Amino acid sequence: MSYNWSSYKKEYSKIIRLGLPILVGQLGMIVVAFADNIMVGRYNTDSLASASFVNNVFNAAIFACIGFTYGLTPIIGALFSQKENNTIT
């Protein structure tokens, strides 16, 4: 099976352009959590444990919300392709 890069180049560039904001947002969240842990870690060990726990709790909530929106994407796409734009209110 031969792979022809030039035939898919436009599609890959579109996908990268769509996914780049999500990538930057998630990297930003990781960097902020890391910086928080560094700053709190200089204070004392108990505070570091608390800050790390809270960061994990917030990440779990954010991942749940992201998973919910990823689940809605195919449903909304199917309704949009059927010209049923006002079905979900």
CNS distance restraints for C-alpha pairs under 8 A (distance, minus, plus):
assign (resid   4 and name CA) (resid   8 and name CA) 7.25 0.50 0.50
assign (resid   5 and name CA) (resid   9 and name CA) 5.99 0.50 0.50
assign (resid   8 and name CA) (resid  12 and name CA) 6.22 0.50 0.50
assign (resid   9 and name CA) (resid  13 and name CA) 6.24 0.50 0.50
assign (resid  10 and name CA) (resid  14 and name CA) 6.30 0.50 0.50
assign (resid  11 and name CA) (resid  15 and name CA) 6.23 0.50 0.50
assign (resid  12 and name CA) (resid  16 and name CA) 6.10 0.50 0.50
assign (resid  13 and name CA) (resid  17 and name CA) 6.06 0.50 0.50
assign (resid  14 and name CA) (resid  18 and name CA) 6.21 0.50 0.50
assign (resid  15 and name CA) (resid  19 and name CA) 6.09 0.50 0.50
assign (resid  16 and name CA) (resid  20 and name CA) 5.83 0.50 0.50
assign (resid  17 and name CA) (resid  21 and name CA) 7.85 0.50 0.50
assign (resid  18 and name CA) (resid  22 and name CA) 8.00 0.50 0.50
assign (resid  19 and name CA) (resid  23 and name CA) 6.29 0.50 0.50
assign (resid  20 and name CA) (resid  24 and name CA) 6.14 0.50 0.50
assign (resid  21 and name CA) (resid  25 and name CA) 6.05 0.50 0.50
assign (resid  22 and name CA) (resid  26 and name CA) 6.20 0.50 0.50
assign (resid  23 and name CA) (resid  27 and name CA) 6.13 0.50 0.50
assign (resid  24 and name CA) (resid  28 and name CA) 6.02 0.50 0.50
assign (resid  25 and name CA) (resid  29 and name CA) 6.34 0.50 0.50
assign (resid  26 and name CA) (resid  30 and name CA) 6.35 0.50 0.50
assign (resid  27 and name CA) (resid  31 and name CA) 6.15 0.50 0.50
assign (resid  28 and name CA) (resid  32 and name CA) 6.15 0.50 0.50
assign (resid  29 and name CA) (resid  33 and name CA) 6.19 0.50 0.50
assign (resid  30 and name CA) (resid  34 and name CA) 6.08 0.50 0.50
assign (resid  31 and name CA) (resid  35 and name CA) 6.08 0.50 0.50
assign (resid  32 and name CA) (resid  36 and name CA) 6.10 0.50 0.50
assign (resid  33 and name CA) (resid  37 and name CA) 6.21 0.50 0.50
assign (resid  33 and name CA) (resid  55 and name CA) 6.49 0.50 0.50
assign (resid  34 and name CA) (resid  38 and name CA) 6.25 0.50 0.50
assign (resid  35 and name CA) (resid  39 and name CA) 6.22 0.50 0.50
assign (resid  36 and name CA) (resid  40 and name CA) 6.07 0.50 0.50
assign (resid  36 and name CA) (resid  51 and name CA) 7.52 0.50 0.50
assign (resid  37 and name CA) (resid  41 and name CA) 5.67 0.50 0.50
assign (resid  37 and name CA) (resid  48 and name CA) 6.20 0.50 0.50
assign (resid  37 and name CA) (resid  51 and name CA) 6.45 0.50 0.50
assign (resid  37 and name CA) (resid  52 and name CA) 6.53 0.50 0.50
assign (resid  38 and name CA) (resid  42 and name CA) 6.58 0.50 0.50
assign (resid  39 and name CA) (resid  43 and name CA) 7.24 0.50 0.50
assign (resid  40 and name CA) (resid  44 and name CA) 7.02 0.50 0.50
assign (resid  40 and name CA) (resid  47 and name CA) 6.20 0.50 0.50
assign (resid  40 and name CA) (resid  48 and name CA) 5.41 0.50 0.50
assign (resid  40 and name CA) (resid  51 and name CA) 7.15 0.50 0.50
assign (resid  41 and name CA) (resid  45 and name CA) 6.26 0.50 0.50
assign (resid  41 and name CA) (resid  47 and name CA) 6.94 0.50 0.50
assign (resid  41 and name CA) (resid  48 and name CA) 4.81 0.50 0.50
assign (resid  43 and name CA) (resid  47 and name CA) 6.99 0.50 0.50
assign (resid  43 and name CA) (resid  48 and name CA) 7.75 0.50 0.50
assign (resid  44 and name CA) (resid  48 and name CA) 6.43 0.50 0.50
assign (resid  45 and name CA) (resid  49 and name CA) 6.28 0.50 0.50
assign (resid  46 and name CA) (resid  50 and name CA) 6.28 0.50 0.50
assign (resid  47 and name CA) (resid  51 and name CA) 6.06 0.50 0.50
assign (resid  48 and name CA) (resid  52 and name CA) 6.06 0.50 0.50
assign (resid  49 and name CA) (resid  53 and name CA) 6.12 0.50 0.50
assign (resid  50 and name CA) (resid  54 and name CA) 6.19 0.50 0.50
assign (resid  51 and name CA) (resid  55 and name CA) 6.13 0.50 0.50
assign (resid  52 and name CA) (resid  56 and name CA) 6.29 0.50 0.50
assign (resid  53 and name CA) (resid  57 and name CA) 6.28 0.50 0.50
assign (resid  54 and name CA) (resid  58 and name CA) 6.20 0.50 0.50
assign (resid  55 and name CA) (resid  59 and name CA) 6.08 0.50 0.50
assign (resid  56 and name CA) (resid  60 and name CA) 6.16 0.50 0.50
assign (resid  57 and name CA) (resid  61 and name CA) 6.45 0.50 0.50
assign (resid  58 and name CA) (resid  62 and name CA) 6.13 0.50 0.50
assign (resid  59 and name CA) (resid  63 and name CA) 5.98 0.50 0.50
assign (resid  60 and name CA) (resid  64 and name CA) 6.18 0.50 0.50
assign (resid  61 and name CA) (resid  65 and name CA) 6.36 0.50 0.50
assign (resid  62 and name CA) (resid  66 and name CA) 6.15 0.50 0.50
assign (resid  63 and name CA) (resid  67 and name CA) 5.98 0.50 0.50
assign (resid  64 and name CA) (resid  68 and name CA) 6.19 0.50 0.50
assign (resid  65 and name CA) (resid  69 and name CA) 6.33 0.50 0.50
assign (resid  66 and name CA) (resid  70 and name CA) 6.13 0.50 0.50
assign (resid  67 and name CA) (resid  71 and name CA) 6.20 0.50 0.50
assign (resid  68 and name CA) (resid  72 and name CA) 6.43 0.50 0.50
assign (resid  69 and name CA) (resid  73 and name CA) 6.39 0.50 0.50
assign (resid  70 and name CA) (resid  74 and name CA) 7.79 0.50 0.50
assign (resid  71 and name CA) (resid  75 and name CA) 7.47 0.50 0.50
assign (resid  72 and name CA) (resid  76 and name CA) 6.11 0.50 0.50
assign (resid  73 and name CA) (resid  77 and name CA) 6.02 0.50 0.50
assign (resid  74 and name CA) (resid  78 and name CA) 6.04 0.50 0.50
assign (resid  75 and name CA) (resid  79 and name CA) 6.30 0.50 0.50
assign (resid  76 and name CA) (resid  80 and name CA) 5.98 0.50 0.50
assign (resid  77 and name CA) (resid  81 and name CA) 6.12 0.50 0.50
assign (resid  78 and name CA) (resid  82 and name CA) 6.37 0.50 0.50
assign (resid  79 and name CA) (resid  83 and name CA) 6.36 0.50 0.50
assign (resid  79 and name CA) (resid  84 and name CA) 5.13 0.50 0.50
assign (resid  79 and name CA) (resid  85 and name CA) 6.41 0.50 0.50
assign (resid  79 and name CA) (resid  87 and name CA) 7.59 0.50 0.50
assign (resid  80 and name CA) (resid  84 and name CA) 5.67 0.50 0.50
assign (resid  80 and name CA) (resid  85 and name CA) 5.45 0.50 0.50
